Amino acid sequence: MPEAASRPAWADIDLGAITSNTAALRELVAPAAVCAVVKANGYGHGAVEAATAALAGGATWLAVAFVEEGIALREAGIDAPVLLLSEPAISAMATTVAHRLTPTVYSVTGVHAARDAGAVAVHLKVDTGMHRVGAQPAWLAEVARAIVDSGGMRLEGFWTHLAVADEPDKDATTKEQLRRFDDAREVIAAAGLVPEIVHAANSAGAIAHPAARFDLVRCGIAVYGVPPAPALDGRVALRPAMSVVAEVTHVRRVDAGEGISYGHRYVTTAETTIATVPLGYADGVPRRLGVERAPVLIGGQRRPIAGVVTMDQLMVDCGPDAAVAVGDEVVLIGRQGDAEITAEDWAGRLDTIGYEVVCGIGPRVKRRYN
Ligand SMILES: *Cc1c(COP(=O)(O)O)cnc(C)c1O
């Protein structure tokens, strides 16, 4: 297909930001190392590009959610160690090993499958309170024994995952998870296993809980320059890597008292200029942002979305005198002049987190790298 500019709308990805965010995290957590988490297409930034930029910033590990995501990194020629964050299905273990992906294991069946597939190293995960995946402490001795009995498979890593590291008022819960993690290390030590690498922290853990850094931190959101929670903003110098920009495709004058978009939930109070922008909820711009009258930037100024966001387009109220024209730049997330809108700003309006905003920018939006 030709690269027709059929729609002037892009996600601009600042790879330099990913590199410098990774370097800043590495400096913060040293001597611990950084594993850059690039699951979900690098949180929407492009997995291969994000991985390459993070490795340039000093990450020494990568992590993904699924085997297919790991294979995509290998097929792009990325050679760094890649950790799978969940235990692969038995049927996927052979491909896991063939692509030199490092499986996480937490069941006896998983350990046997890894052994049978010829894995040389595994990371064992224990559930210390997230209750998503991981060996329950009660099963741990048995899983550890299976690794010992596997004959030669290295326990390269031992890890857990924190549930509330981004909430400063829940420090006691994080401390309790780390205490259970210590107990779990004693259990595997009693089975004769000494892991080479111990890890527990996500971005919030890495930033807010020095005791959780151990040998390696698994950072996703912070690598992309989005603070894991508003309370953790400013603790380390991060720069947002993703901007969402478009051009005005249509402009019209609308009389006072006219309803805009489906349902006419926005009614003009004076004659005004309405600009149309070619991005919609199918691209990850939530419909509710229009209900909330969230701003976009045009001409360096904040102007509210007028009416509900539609599937492919949204409208902006540019005010009575606006000299807005077709082709003008519209910034939905990012900077224009001195003004800035962040993924966190959207998240605040939508009662969600910055993660969901950046991961939600859909595949129809072309990524431009710089
Ligand atoms: C996604 C994920 C991470 C990264 O979390 P961030 O909060 O984005 O840093 C780390 N560890 C596990 C197990 C994950 O699933």
The ligand as an SDF file (V2000), in Angstrom:
LIG
                    3D

 15 15  0  0  0  0  0  0  0  0999 V2000
    3.8430   -4.5800   33.2880 C   0  0  0  0  0  0  0  0  0  0  0  0
    4.7110   -5.1240   34.3430 C   0  0  0  0  0  0  0  0  0  0  0  0
    5.7980   -4.3890   34.8370 C   0  0  0  0  0  0  0  0  0  0  0  0
    6.0400   -2.9400   34.4700 C   0  0  0  0  0  0  0  0  0  0  0  0
    5.2290   -2.1290   35.2830 O   0  0  0  0  0  0  0  0  0  0  0  0
    5.3160   -0.5440   35.2440 P   0  0  0  0  0  0  0  0  0  0  0  0
    4.4180   -0.1040   36.3300 O   0  0  0  0  0  0  0  0  0  0  0  0
    4.8310   -0.1330   33.8860 O   0  0  0  0  0  0  0  0  0  0  0  0
    6.7270   -0.1670   35.4540 O   0  0  0  0  0  0  0  0  0  0  0  0
    6.6630   -5.0040   35.7250 C   0  0  0  0  0  0  0  0  0  0  0  0
    6.4530   -6.2740   36.1210 N   0  0  0  0  0  0  0  0  0  0  0  0
    5.3950   -6.9980   35.6960 C   0  0  0  0  0  0  0  0  0  0  0  0
    5.2060   -8.3810   36.1900 C   0  0  0  0  0  0  0  0  0  0  0  0
    4.4900   -6.4490   34.8120 C   0  0  0  0  0  0  0  0  0  0  0  0
    3.4310   -7.1700   34.4160 O   0  0  0  0  0  0  0  0  0  0  0  0
  1  2  1  0
  2  3  1  0
  2 14  2  0
  3  4  1  0
  3 10  2  0
  4  5  1  0
  5  6  1  0
  6  7  2  0
  6  8  1  0
  6  9  1  0
 10 11  1  0
 11 12  2  0
 12 13  1  0
 12 14  1  0
 14 15  1  0
M  END
$$$$
